[in-house]
Amino acid sequence: MDTANPPAPPLENLLAQIRAGDSDACGQLYEETSRGVRLVFRHHLGHDAPERLVQDAYLDLFAGIRNGVIAASDSLGAFLRDIVRAHARRAGQESGAAPVRQMASREQAGSMQAALGQLPPADRQLLRRYIVEGEPAARVCAEAGVSPEHLRRALATVRRLFHNGLRRAQTPSRATAAGA
């Protein structure tokens, strides 16, 4: 076996290494997840998060891992998402800025309902568990007996249907505005 470049450890092994105080394992988890963390911060704040916020979120994550809050790898994603949301919410409150996310308009809500209604019931249930209930993708897919690729396709389909519905709903008002 080649010990010079061992294969990347599975997530369970990585978490065990972090619990044992391995800073290289912390760096590896950071490298694998930091892009997504930055995207969540951007979504909630409307701009790129200062590096301080990203680092604070990871300090909380690593403390949670070391303290045994994360018992298994399937809860890591939800735990990290909760940490990032809490830091983003706190940062928004400290800055006095209004939340970026606005209430969906009736037009948007109607388009989302229509998009979801076009999916098979099993996919609607899959998306509800993943998006609304925040269950880890791996668990949702395993319990539904589908691949992670199936979940990604369902997400892409509902996004496409949603955006197509919004475009159709906005087209008459644009035509009216252009003709006026």
Phi, psi and chi 1 to 4 in degrees:
 res  aa     phi    psi   chi1   chi2   chi3   chi4
   1 MET       -  136.5  179.4  172.2 -176.4      -
   2 ASP   -79.8  111.9 -178.3   15.0      -      -
   3 THR   -91.7   -9.3   57.0      -      -      -
   4 ALA   -67.6  -40.6      -      -      -      -
   5 ASN  -131.3   75.8  -71.7  -38.4      -      -
   6 PRO   -66.8  151.2   23.1  -29.8      -      -
   7 PRO   -63.0  153.5   20.3  -28.0      -      -
   8 ALA   -59.1  133.9      -      -      -      -
   9 PRO   -69.4  148.8   23.0  -28.9      -      -
  10 PRO   -60.8  163.0  -11.7   18.9      -      -
  11 LEU   -56.7  -38.5 -169.0   51.5      -      -
  12 GLU   -60.8  -43.7  -70.2  -65.9  -23.2      -
  13 ASN   -65.2  -38.8  -69.8  -19.6      -      -
  14 LEU   -62.3  -43.8 -167.9   60.7      -      -
  15 LEU   -63.5  -39.6  -68.5  175.6      -      -
  16 ALA   -63.2  -39.6      -      -      -      -
  17 GLN   -65.1  -39.6  -69.0  171.6  -27.0      -
  18 ILE   -65.5  -42.2  -67.5  170.0      -      -
  19 ARG   -58.8  -33.1  -76.4 -175.3 -155.8  103.4
  20 ALA   -81.6   -2.0      -      -      -      -
  21 GLY    93.2   16.3      -      -      -      -
  22 ASP   -76.4  108.8 -176.5  -14.7      -      -
  23 SER   -70.9  -27.7   60.5      -      -      -
  24 ASP   -64.1  -37.5  -71.6  -22.1      -      -
  25 ALA   -65.8  -37.8      -      -      -      -
  26 CYS   -60.4  -44.0  -68.9      -      -      -
  27 GLY   -62.7  -39.2      -      -      -      -
  28 GLN   -65.9  -44.7 -176.1  177.8  -12.5      -
  29 LEU   -63.8  -40.0 -176.4   61.0      -      -
  30 TYR   -59.2  -48.3  176.8   86.7      -      -
  31 GLU   -60.1  -37.8  -72.8  -61.1  -42.0      -
  32 GLU   -77.0  -22.0  -68.4  176.9    9.6      -
  33 THR  -120.7  -13.3   59.6      -      -      -
  34 SER   -64.6  -32.1   62.7      -      -      -
  35 ARG   -62.2  -45.8 -178.6  171.8 -179.4 -101.7
  36 GLY   -63.6  -38.8      -      -      -      -
  37 VAL   -62.3  -43.7  164.9      -      -      -
  38 ARG   -63.1  -38.4  -76.8  175.5  173.9   37.4
  39 LEU   -64.4  -40.1  -71.9  171.8      -      -
  40 VAL   -65.3  -43.5  173.8      -      -      -
  41 PHE   -60.1  -44.8  -89.0  123.9      -      -
  42 ARG   -61.4  -39.8 -174.9  177.4  -54.7  134.6
  43 HIS   -62.7  -43.2  175.0   75.9      -      -
  44 HIS   -80.3  -32.8  -75.9  -79.0      -      -
  45 LEU   -98.9  -18.7  -62.1  174.4      -      -
  46 GLY    84.0    4.3      -      -      -      -
  47 HIS  -157.9  170.8   56.3   79.2      -      -
  48 ASP   -66.1  138.3  -72.3  -27.3      -      -
  49 ALA   -73.8  142.3      -      -      -      -
  50 PRO   -60.9  147.7  -15.4   23.7      -      -
  51 GLU   -55.4  -30.6 -169.1   59.6   25.6      -
  52 ARG   -58.1  -42.4  173.8 -169.1   56.4   81.0
  53 LEU   -65.5  -41.6  -80.4  177.7      -      -
  54 VAL   -62.9  -46.2  175.4      -      -      -
  55 GLN   -64.5  -41.1  -63.0  -56.9  -41.4      -
  56 ASP   -61.8  -39.7  -72.8  -11.0      -      -
  57 ALA   -62.9  -42.3      -      -      -      -
  58 TYR   -70.4  -33.8  -83.8   96.0      -      -
  59 LEU   -60.4  -43.1  -73.2  173.1      -      -
  60 ASP   -65.4  -41.0  -72.4   -9.0      -      -
  61 LEU   -61.1  -50.6  172.5   67.3      -      -
  62 PHE   -65.7  -35.5  -64.6  136.9      -      -
  63 ALA   -63.6  -41.7      -      -      -      -
  64 GLY   -63.2  -39.3      -      -      -      -
  65 ILE   -65.4  -47.7  -66.9  170.3      -      -
  66 ARG   -65.3  -32.0  -72.8 -173.5 -173.8  114.1
  67 ASN   -86.0    1.9  -65.7  -29.1      -      -
  68 GLY    82.9   11.3      -      -      -      -
  69 VAL   -65.0  -35.5  174.1      -      -      -
  70 ILE   -98.6  103.4  -60.0  173.5      -      -
  71 ALA   -79.9  -32.4      -      -      -      -
  72 ALA  -143.7  160.2      -      -      -      -
  73 SER   -63.0  -25.8   62.0      -      -      -
  74 ASP   -70.7  -12.7   62.6  -11.8      -      -
  75 SER  -100.2   -2.8   58.6      -      -      -
  76 LEU   -61.4  -47.7  177.0   66.2      -      -
  77 GLY   -61.0  -46.0      -      -      -      -
  78 ALA   -66.1  -39.4      -      -      -      -
  79 PHE   -63.9  -46.6 -175.3   71.7      -      -
  80 LEU   -64.2  -42.0 -179.4   55.3      -      -
  81 ARG   -60.5  -42.6 -174.5  176.6   50.9 -116.7
  82 ASP   -63.7  -40.3  -69.7  -14.4      -      -
  83 ILE   -62.8  -48.2  -71.9  171.3      -      -
  84 VAL   -63.4  -42.9  171.5      -      -      -
  85 ARG   -61.5  -41.8  -74.4  177.2  179.0  165.2
  86 ALA   -63.5  -43.6      -      -      -      -
  87 HIS   -66.1  -39.7  -79.8  -82.3      -      -
  88 ALA   -65.6  -42.7      -      -      -      -
  89 ARG   -61.9  -45.9 -165.9  171.4   25.6 -103.0
  90 ARG   -62.6  -42.4 -160.5  172.3  -46.9  122.3
  91 ALA   -64.0  -39.5      -      -      -      -
  92 GLY   -65.6  -38.9      -      -      -      -
  93 GLN   -69.1  -40.5  -69.1  168.2  -12.1      -
  94 GLU   -65.8  -35.2  -71.5  171.4    1.3      -
  95 SER   -82.0  -13.5   71.5      -      -      -
  96 GLY    75.5    6.9      -      -      -      -
  97 ALA   -75.3  148.0      -      -      -      -
  98 ALA   -71.4  147.5      -      -      -      -
  99 PRO   -58.8  142.8   -9.5   15.2      -      -
 100 VAL   -69.4  -41.8  172.5      -      -      -
 101 ARG   -70.6  125.0  -68.7 -179.4  120.1 -174.9
 102 GLN  -105.8  161.9  -62.2  176.3   -5.4      -
 103 MET   -61.4  140.9  -66.6  -66.6  -73.2      -
 104 ALA   -68.2  140.2      -      -      -      -
 105 SER   -71.8  165.5   69.4      -      -      -
 106 ARG   -60.7  -35.9  -72.0 -179.4 -167.7 -158.5
 107 GLU   -62.5  -45.1 -175.0  176.9  -88.5      -
 108 GLN   -66.8  -44.1  -70.5  171.5  -38.7      -
 109 ALA   -61.8  -42.0      -      -      -      -
 110 GLY   -64.7  -39.6      -      -      -      -
 111 SER   -66.6  -38.8 -179.5      -      -      -
 112 MET   -67.5  -42.2 -177.6   53.4   77.6      -
 113 GLN   -59.8  -44.7  -71.6  -77.7  107.8      -
 114 ALA   -64.7  -41.5      -      -      -      -
 115 ALA   -62.5  -47.0      -      -      -      -
 116 LEU   -64.4  -36.7  -73.9  169.5      -      -
 117 GLY   -64.2  -21.3      -      -      -      -
 118 GLN   -83.6  -11.3  -67.1  179.4   46.5      -
 119 LEU   -84.9  154.2  -65.2  176.4      -      -
 120 PRO   -62.8  149.7  -17.5   26.5      -      -
 121 PRO   -53.8  -37.1  -24.9   32.3      -      -
 122 ALA   -64.1  -38.3      -      -      -      -
 123 ASP   -71.3  -37.2  -75.4   -7.0      -      -
 124 ARG   -59.9  -43.8  -75.0 -164.3  -57.3  -97.9
 125 GLN   -63.6  -42.8  174.5   70.7    2.7      -
 126 LEU   -58.9  -48.3 -167.7   70.0      -      -
 127 LEU   -67.7  -37.3  -68.3  174.7      -      -
 128 ARG   -60.8  -46.2 -178.0 -171.4   60.4   76.0
 129 ARG   -64.3  -40.9  -71.5 -178.8   61.0 -164.4
 130 TYR   -75.7  -48.1  177.0   65.8      -      -
 131 ILE   -83.9  -53.2  -63.2  169.8      -      -
 132 VAL   -76.2  -47.4  177.3      -      -      -
 133 GLU   -87.1  -11.4  -64.4  174.7   13.5      -
 134 GLY    69.5   24.2      -      -      -      -
 135 GLU   -72.1  147.7  -68.7 -175.9   44.5      -
 136 PRO   -61.0  141.3  -19.4   29.0      -      -
 137 ALA   -57.6  -41.6      -      -      -      -
 138 ALA   -60.6  -42.0      -      -      -      -
 139 ARG   -69.8  -44.4  178.3  175.1   41.4 -170.6
 140 VAL   -59.1  -45.7  169.4      -      -      -
 141 CYS   -66.4  -43.7  -69.0      -      -      -
 142 ALA   -62.3  -45.5      -      -      -      -
 143 GLU   -69.7  -29.2  -69.9  176.1    4.0      -
 144 ALA   -86.8  -10.6      -      -      -      -
 145 GLY    72.2   32.9      -      -      -      -
 146 VAL  -123.7  162.8  -61.5      -      -      -
 147 SER   -82.6  158.3   69.6      -      -      -
 148 PRO   -58.3  -31.2  -26.2   34.4      -      -
 149 GLU   -63.1  -36.1 -178.4   58.9   30.6      -
 150 HIS   -61.4  -43.6 -178.8   93.9      -      -
 151 LEU   -62.9  -44.3  175.6   61.6      -      -
 152 ARG   -60.8  -40.8  -78.3 -170.0  -75.6  -80.1
 153 ARG   -65.1  -40.1  -77.5 -166.0  -52.2  -92.7
 154 ALA   -63.8  -41.5      -      -      -      -
 155 LEU   -63.0  -45.0  -75.8  165.2      -      -
 156 ALA   -63.4  -40.7      -      -      -      -
 157 THR   -63.7  -46.8  -60.6      -      -      -
 158 VAL   -67.0  -35.5   81.3      -      -      -
 159 ARG   -63.1  -46.5  -93.6 -169.8 -134.0  110.9
 160 ARG   -61.3  -46.6 -178.4  177.7   38.9   79.1
 161 LEU   -62.2  -40.5  -67.9  168.7      -      -
 162 PHE   -62.1  -50.2  170.5   67.8      -      -
 163 HIS   -66.6  -37.4  -70.9  -65.3      -      -
 164 ASN   -62.7  -41.5  -72.6  -14.7      -      -
 165 GLY   -63.2  -41.1      -      -      -      -
 166 LEU   -64.6  -41.7  -79.2 -179.8      -      -
 167 ARG   -62.1  -43.2  -91.2 -174.1 -112.0  143.5
 168 ARG   -63.2  -39.7  -82.0 -167.0  -56.9  -85.2
 169 ALA   -69.5  -29.6      -      -      -      -
 170 GLN   -88.2  -19.6  -67.7  171.0  -11.0      -
 171 THR   -57.5  -47.0  -58.5      -      -      -
 172 PRO   -61.2  -39.0  -23.6   32.4      -      -
 173 SER   -69.2  -34.0   61.8      -      -      -
 174 ARG   -68.2  -40.2  -73.7 -175.6 -177.0  157.3
 175 ALA   -65.5  -41.4      -      -      -      -
 176 THR   -63.3  -43.4  -54.4      -      -      -
 177 ALA   -65.7  -37.9      -      -      -      -
 178 ALA   -70.8  -33.2      -      -      -      -
 179 GLY   -82.8  -12.5      -      -      -      -
 180 ALA   -79.7      -      -      -      -      -
